[in-house]
């Protein structure tokens, strides 16, 4: 899946915003480590391994994100 993002700048650092959908699908969280790879074809982000104690928190946050995103559909289904 590809996302179009706009490059920003914060101080002396360039910033690439990650779409919320991508963050939710990958189970990312603020402060998590990642590796940035650059080659002739592009830029790649790989997510560092998450410690087991943090994995549950990330899964829970991803589930909450999905529930918020599909709240209207969930409520309609509950009424039927």
N, C-alpha and C positions, 0 to 999 in steps of 0.2 A: 504494500500500500504506500502511496506517495502523498506527501502533504506539502503545500506551498506555504512558506513562512517568510516573514520580513526580518531581515537582520537589523538588530538594534545595537546600541552601545550604552554601557554603564561604566562610567569612569574611563579607564584605559582598556576595558575588556569588551569585546564584541559578544553579543548575546543572540542565540537562536532560540526563539520560544518553541516549546513543544506543545502541540495541540492536546487538549484535555483528553480526547479520545485515545490518542497514542499513549499518554501517561496511564490512563485507566487500563488499557489492554495489556500493557507491559507490567502493571503493578508497581510503577515507580513511586518514590516518595522523595520529598525534599531532603537534601543532604546526602542522598545515596551516591555512591561512587560509580563512575562509568569511564570507559576508555574511548578515546576519540582516535579513529584511524583515517589517514589520508593517503590515497594513491592516485594513479592517473585517471581513474574513472569516477572518483568522487570522495565524499566524506562519509564515514560510517561511525555509528555510535554503538558500542556494545556495553551492556549493563553488567556490572560486576556482580559476582555471586553474593546473594543476600544471606547473612547469618540466620540460622534456623529460628532464633527467637524473634527476629524481625519479619520473617516470612508470613506468620499468621496475621500480624498487624497490617501488612501490605495486602494480603488477601481480603481482609475485612474491609479495608479502605476501598479496594476495587469493587467489592460487593455493594458497598454503600453508594459508590459512584454509579453503578449500573441501576440500582434502585431509584436514585434521583433522576437519572436520564430517562428511564422508562416508567416514571411514576404515573403519568396519565394513563398509559396502556394498562398498567397494573391495577389501577383503580377501576377502570372500565371492566376488566376481566373479573374483578372481585364482585361487581354488581350483578353480573350475569348468572 
